[in-house]
Amino acid sequence: MSDTATHIVEHHLDEQASKFGMWLFLFTELLLFGGLFLVYSIYRYLNQDDFARGGSELDMYIGAINTVILLTSSLSVAMSITAIQKNNKRMAVILLWITIVLALVFLVNKYFEWSHKYHVGLYPGTETFRTLPAGEGLFFLLYYFMTGLHGVHVIIGAILLGFVIERVLDGKITSENYVFQENGALYWHLVDLIWIYLFPLFYLIH
Amino acid sequence: MKQENEHSMSYSANIWVWAILIVLTFVTVKVAEFDLQNLTVAVALLLASAKATIVAMYFMHLKFESKLFIVMVLFTLLIFGSFILLTFIDYWTR
């Protein structure tokens, strides 16, 4: 480490500032979903019975399984950081792939869930949907919008982790400089955090 | 320049954190089966916040970062909390 000073000049890296920037971005994401949670809480407060009826229409077990899937994917991405710190690139890449596969499993579950609702005509525009009580209609609109927006974040997160894998393989992410991987992991954990609230608020009310 | 990694989490520490989160998820589902009346939302949010705090502190390494990060997170939550509170005060007083 005698040449630390020259290293700093050659590759200026301020990983704390980089992570701080990522956190600032996460705050904007938090407030994006926060606005929706605000709308949800007011409408639920005004339509408690309709929201409860809507919630009991959702399959609690698919929701619970998806919660476990996302928590496990958070574990694998957190462990990939440990792996890169130990300079075990192979393990880091395997763990990142596991995370991406779990993201896809989550989306496949969502696909089955939504296609079931599609078959019974439980989506905006159908006759079934129009005859629902107003509050239950609001519940499903919020359900589609919030879990849909969350689903978009799952897709973006998985793509981002794909770039992380590429950089590990290219040798741009090393045990000396892995802040890009840390920021990718932070984004993935945020996706998990939002689901932690979506799950009880939509699936567990009755 | 080497990144600070003296505060890294071991594989087993990560797995322990995950196990606690799974147990809390199980509790969340079980608790929802009881009719808790007015407490339903409060209990659900409390359990969700416990899980969220664990994810943020350990998986997102907030516990090991500079204190500034936690201050910023709390500040953001304070802003969000005041949005919720002010909107509800509006509805309650109509």
Interface residues (C-beta under 8 A of the other chain):
Chain A: M1 T4 H7 I8 H11 H12 L13 E15 Q16 K19 F20 W23 L24 F27 L30 L31 G34 G35 F37 L38 S41 I42 Y45 L46 M60 A64 T67 V68 L71 T72 S74 L75 V77 A78 M79 I81 T82 Q85 S175 E176 N177 Y178 V179 E182 A185 L186 H189 D192 L193 I196 Y197 F199 P200 L201 L204 I205 H206
Chain B: M1 K2 Q3 E4 N5 S8 M9 S10 Y11 N14 I15 V17 W18 L21 I22 T25 T28 V29 A32 T40 V41 A44 L45 L47 A48 K51 A52 V55 A56 Y58 F59 M60 H61 E65 S66 L68 F69 M72 V73 T76 I79 F80 F83 I84 T87 F88 Y91
